[in-house]
C-alpha cells in the first residue's frame, strides 16, 4: 500500500476501584485482578499518520509529539514498545509513523495518563493495520485486540477500551476474565452506577516522584504482597455483587479500603515512598465527616498519586457540589478540579 494513512482515536482514562499493584512473571501480567470505572472527560486524543517507507527497513521510524512539542523521552518508550509488538504489525516495517498526542488532564499526576495514552495508541495501530490488511474485524474482536496491545504498553490501559466498567485479571468471580485482556462489565452495573459521578480534586499536578512502574516492581519484596493479592480477589467478588445490586454502602467501603491499602503498600515497600500530599489527607478527613453528618453516599478513591477521586450518585450532585466548593476547593492546587463521570468509552475521531 503506497498511500498515506491516518487515524485519530480518543480514549479515556479509568479509575480503578479494586487496584492493580504488582506483577507476575511475563509481560504486563497482573498479580491480582482489578476493576475500574471508565471516565469521560479525562482522555487522550492520539493521531497516527503512516507514510510509506521508500523500501522495507528493519528500523522503526517514529516521530512523536505531545501537546505539539517533540517528546524524546516518550518517543524512546514507544520505540521499546514497538519492538515488542513488531511481529504483529506489518505497518511498523513498511511505514514511518508520525504521532501527535494530547491529554485533557495533567500528565503523570495520578490520573492514569498512561492508560488513556496507550489505549488510544493501541486503537490507532489496530485500526491502521486493519485498513492495510483490508480485513475488517468484528467490533468485539477489534476491541479485544486493542485491549491486549494496550496492556503491553501500560497494564491499566487494557481496561480503557471499554465503556462504563471493565475487569482485567483472572478471577473465579467472572467468566471469561483473563490476565491478557480486559473484559467489559458495563452490562452488569445497576443503573445508578452507570451514571456515577467522579469529581477529581487536584491536590497536585506535579509529576510523581516515583513512577508506577517502579512501584509495581517494589511489590516483589513487599512483606504484605501475598495478603494483598488475596484481599484483592475477595474485594473484587464482593464489589461485583454490590455493583449489580446498586449497594452504594458496600461499594464505598471497599473502594475506600482499596485506596488506603494501595498507599499503605507504598509506605511499606523498601524503599518506602509516599505519594499523598498533606492536602490529600485534609480532604479525606472532610469527606468522611461530611458523609457521617449527612448520611449521603459520598466516597473517595485515589490512584498512584495525591489526587482525590470523589465518587457519588448523580442524584445528589447538587448537594455534593455545594460541599466541594465550600470545603474542598480550598485544598486543591489553585482550586483545580475536574468534574467527570462514568463514560461511554473510546471513539474514533473523524479527521477533517
Secondary structure in CASP SS format (residue, H / E / C, confidence):
PFRMAT SS
TARGET T0000
AUTHOR 0000-0000-0000
METHOD secondary structure of the structure
MODEL  1
X C 1.00
X C 1.00
X C 1.00
X C 1.00
X E 1.00
X E 1.00
X E 1.00
X E 1.00
X E 1.00
X E 1.00
X E 1.00
X E 1.00
X E 1.00
X E 1.00
X E 1.00
X E 1.00
X E 1.00
X E 1.00
X C 1.00
X C 1.00
X C 1.00
X C 1.00
X E 1.00
X E 1.00
X C 1.00
X C 1.00
X C 1.00
X C 1.00
X E 1.00
X E 1.00
X C 1.00
X C 1.00
X C 1.00
X E 1.00
X E 1.00
X E 1.00
X E 1.00
X E 1.00
X E 1.00
X E 1.00
X E 1.00
X E 1.00
X E 1.00
X E 1.00
X E 1.00
X E 1.00
X E 1.00
X E 1.00
X E 1.00
X E 1.00
X E 1.00
X E 1.00
X C 1.00
X C 1.00
X C 1.00
X C 1.00
X C 1.00
X C 1.00
X C 1.00
X C 1.00
X C 1.00
X E 1.00
X E 1.00
X E 1.00
X E 1.00
X E 1.00
X C 1.00
X C 1.00
X E 1.00
X E 1.00
X C 1.00
X H 1.00
X H 1.00
X H 1.00
X H 1.00
X H 1.00
X H 1.00
X H 1.00
X H 1.00
X H 1.00
X H 1.00
X H 1.00
X H 1.00
X H 1.00
X H 1.00
X H 1.00
X H 1.00
X H 1.00
X C 1.00
X C 1.00
X H 1.00
X H 1.00
X H 1.00
X H 1.00
X E 1.00
X E 1.00
X E 1.00
X E 1.00
X E 1.00
X E 1.00
X E 1.00
X E 1.00
X E 1.00
X C 1.00
X C 1.00
X C 1.00
X C 1.00
X C 1.00
X C 1.00
X C 1.00
X C 1.00
X C 1.00
X H 1.00
X H 1.00
X H 1.00
X H 1.00
X H 1.00
X H 1.00
X H 1.00
X H 1.00
X H 1.00
X H 1.00
X H 1.00
X H 1.00
X H 1.00
X H 1.00
X H 1.00
X H 1.00
X H 1.00
X H 1.00
X H 1.00
X H 1.00
X H 1.00
X C 1.00
X C 1.00
X C 1.00
X C 1.00
X C 1.00
X H 1.00
X H 1.00
X H 1.00
X H 1.00
X H 1.00
X H 1.00
X H 1.00
X H 1.00
X H 1.00
X H 1.00
X H 1.00
X H 1.00
X H 1.00
X H 1.00
X H 1.00
X C 1.00
X H 1.00
X H 1.00
X H 1.00
X H 1.00
X H 1.00
X C 1.00
X C 1.00
X C 1.00
X C 1.00
X C 1.00
X E 1.00
X E 1.00
X E 1.00
X E 1.00
X C 1.00
X C 1.00
X C 1.00
X C 1.00
X C 1.00
X C 1.00
X C 1.00
X C 1.00
X C 1.00
X C 1.00
X C 1.00
X C 1.00
X C 1.00
X E 1.00
X E 1.00
X E 1.00
X C 1.00
X H 1.00
X H 1.00
X H 1.00
X C 1.00
X C 1.00
X C 1.00
X C 1.00
X H 1.00
X H 1.00
X H 1.00
X C 1.00
X E 1.00
X E 1.00
X E 1.00
X E 1.00
X E 1.00
X C 1.00
X C 1.00
X C 1.00
X C 1.00
X C 1.00
X C 1.00
X C 1.00
X C 1.00
X C 1.00
X C 1.00
X H 1.00
X H 1.00
X H 1.00
X H 1.00
X H 1.00
X H 1.00
X H 1.00
X H 1.00
X H 1.00
X H 1.00
X C 1.00
X C 1.00
X C 1.00
X H 1.00
X H 1.00
X H 1.00
X H 1.00
X H 1.00
X H 1.00
X H 1.00
X H 1.00
X H 1.00
X H 1.00
X H 1.00
X H 1.00
X H 1.00
X H 1.00
X H 1.00
X H 1.00
X H 1.00
X H 1.00
X H 1.00
X H 1.00
X H 1.00
X C 1.00
X C 1.00
X H 1.00
X H 1.00
X H 1.00
X H 1.00
X H 1.00
X H 1.00
X H 1.00
X H 1.00
X H 1.00
X H 1.00
X H 1.00
X H 1.00
X H 1.00
X H 1.00
X H 1.00
X H 1.00
X H 1.00
X H 1.00
X H 1.00
X H 1.00
X C 1.00
X C 1.00
X C 1.00
X C 1.00
X C 1.00
X C 1.00
X C 1.00
X C 1.00
X C 1.00
X C 1.00
X H 1.00
X H 1.00
X H 1.00
X H 1.00
X H 1.00
X H 1.00
X H 1.00
X H 1.00
X H 1.00
X H 1.00
X H 1.00
X H 1.00
X H 1.00
X H 1.00
X H 1.00
X H 1.00
X H 1.00
X C 1.00
X C 1.00
X C 1.00
X C 1.00
X E 1.00
X E 1.00
X E 1.00
X E 1.00
X C 1.00
X C 1.00
X C 1.00
X C 1.00
X C 1.00
X E 1.00
X E 1.00
X E 1.00
X E 1.00
X E 1.00
X C 1.00
X H 1.00
X H 1.00
X H 1.00
X H 1.00
X H 1.00
X H 1.00
X H 1.00
X H 1.00
X H 1.00
X H 1.00
X H 1.00
X H 1.00
X H 1.00
X H 1.00
X H 1.00
X H 1.00
X H 1.00
X H 1.00
X C 1.00
X H 1.00
X H 1.00
X H 1.00
X C 1.00
X E 1.00
X E 1.00
X E 1.00
X E 1.00
X E 1.00
X C 1.00
X C 1.00
X C 1.00
X C 1.00
X C 1.00
X E 1.00
X E 1.00
X E 1.00
X C 1.00
X C 1.00
X C 1.00
END
